[in-house]
Amino acid sequence: MNIDTIVDKQYVGKSFRDLAEAPVSALRGVSGKDAKVLQAAFGVQSVRDLAQLKFVRWACAIAILADEEQLAPAEKAKEELLDDAVEMTFPASDPISVDAGITRIEVAPEKVDAQQDHQHAGKVEQSTEIGREAETT
């Protein structure tokens, strides 16, 4: 991440030490008025103060832990039921159904020139003639 994209123009190119000691308004999107409100409410004067504010740390910790939290047993059961329902809805995605005789056509069947032999009419006529010959013998 280019740090210059998150600080105001006057702080572009500053060291991290300088940025940490800069006023909160050095952060892009935090106005002077916002900085005064943070100062009045929490005593925050610098970027470092904001980062060390216990409420910010708590919020960060909760967000990180929420991403790692395991599902509660009831939520896990719902998730498994939903997964089972999706599998029953789409059986073709089930590997067992693939092994159950569904095959993939790897080579296209022989193609017949439709102008010369529409829907294999020639083969049908040929088989009909063979059948007639068999009946007469």
C-alpha positions in Angstrom: 0.0 0.0 0.0 1.3 3.4 -0.8 1.0 5.3 2.4 0.8 8.6 0.5 -2.7 7.7 -0.6 -4.1 7.8 2.9 -2.6 11.0 4.2 -3.3 14.6 3.2 -1.1 16.2 0.6 1.0 18.2 3.2 2.0 14.9 4.8 3.0 13.0 1.6 6.6 11.8 1.8 6.8 12.1 5.6 8.4 9.3 7.7 6.2 7.0 9.7 7.5 8.6 12.9 6.4 12.0 11.7 3.0 10.6 10.6 2.5 9.0 14.0 3.0 12.3 15.7 1.0 14.3 13.2 -2.5 15.5 14.1 -5.4 13.2 13.3 -6.5 15.5 10.5 -3.3 14.3 8.6 -5.3 11.2 7.7 -7.2 11.7 4.5 -10.9 12.1 5.2 -10.5 13.4 8.7 -11.3 17.1 8.8 -10.1 19.6 11.3 -13.6 19.6 12.7 -13.5 15.8 13.1 -10.1 16.1 14.8 -11.6 18.6 17.3 -14.5 16.2 18.1 -12.0 13.4 18.7 -10.0 15.7 20.9 -13.0 16.7 23.0 -14.5 13.3 23.3 -11.4 11.1 23.8 -8.4 13.4 24.2 -7.0 12.3 20.9 -4.5 14.7 19.4 -2.2 12.6 17.1 -2.5 9.7 14.8 -0.6 7.6 17.5 -3.2 8.7 20.1 -6.0 7.5 17.8 -4.2 4.1 17.2 -3.7 3.6 20.9 -7.3 4.6 21.9 -8.7 1.6 23.8 -12.0 1.8 21.9 -10.1 1.5 18.5 -8.1 -1.4 19.8 -11.2 -3.2 21.1 -12.9 -2.7 17.8 -9.9 -4.0 15.9 -9.7 -7.0 18.2 -13.4 -7.8 17.8 -13.2 -7.5 14.0 -10.1 -9.8 13.8 -11.7 -12.4 16.2 -15.0 -12.3 14.4 -13.3 -13.3 11.2 -11.7 -16.4 13.0 -14.7 -17.3 15.1 -16.2 -20.8 14.6 -19.9 -21.2 14.0 -22.1 -21.9 17.0 -23.6 -25.5 17.0 -27.0 -24.2 15.8 -25.5 -22.1 13.0 -23.3 -25.1 12.0 -26.3 -27.4 11.8 -28.2 -24.8 9.6 -25.1 -24.5 7.3 -24.9 -28.3 6.9 -28.6 -28.6 6.2 -28.2 -25.9 3.5 -25.2 -27.7 2.0 -27.2 -31.0 1.9 -30.2 -29.2 0.3 -27.9 -27.7 -2.4 -26.4 -31.1 -3.1 -29.8 -32.7 -3.5 -30.9 -29.9 -5.8 -27.8 -30.3 -8.0 -27.0 -34.0 -8.1 -24.8 -33.6 -11.1 -22.3 -31.9 -8.9 -22.1 -34.9 -6.6 -19.0 -37.0 -7.4 -21.0 -40.2 -6.7 -23.5 -39.5 -9.5 -20.5 -39.0 -11.9 -19.3 -42.5 -11.0 -22.9 -43.9 -11.4 -22.7 -44.3 -15.1 -22.6 -40.7 -16.4 -20.0 -40.6 -19.1 -18.4 -37.8 -21.0 -18.4 -37.9 -24.8 -14.8 -37.5 -25.7 -15.0 -38.1 -29.4 -17.8 -36.6 -31.5 -20.0 -39.1 -33.3 -19.5 -39.5 -37.0 -21.1 -36.6 -38.9 -23.2 -37.2 -42.0 -23.5 -34.6 -44.7 -27.1 -33.4 -44.2 -27.5 -32.4 -47.8 -26.8 -35.9 -49.0 -28.3 -37.9 -46.2 -30.9 -36.1 -44.1 -31.3 -37.8 -40.7 -29.5 -40.9 -42.0 -32.3 -41.5 -44.5 -29.9 -43.5 -46.7 -29.1 -45.9 -43.8 -32.8 -46.3 -43.1 -33.5 -47.1 -46.7 -30.5 -49.5 -46.7 -31.7 -51.3 -43.6 -35.2 -51.5 -45.0 -33.9 -53.1 -48.2 -31.9 -55.6 -46.2 -35.0 -56.5 -44.1 -37.0 -57.1 -47.3 -34.3 -59.3 -48.7 -34.3 -61.3 -45.5 -38.0 -61.8 -45.7 -37.9 -63.1 -49.3 -35.3 -65.7 -48.6 
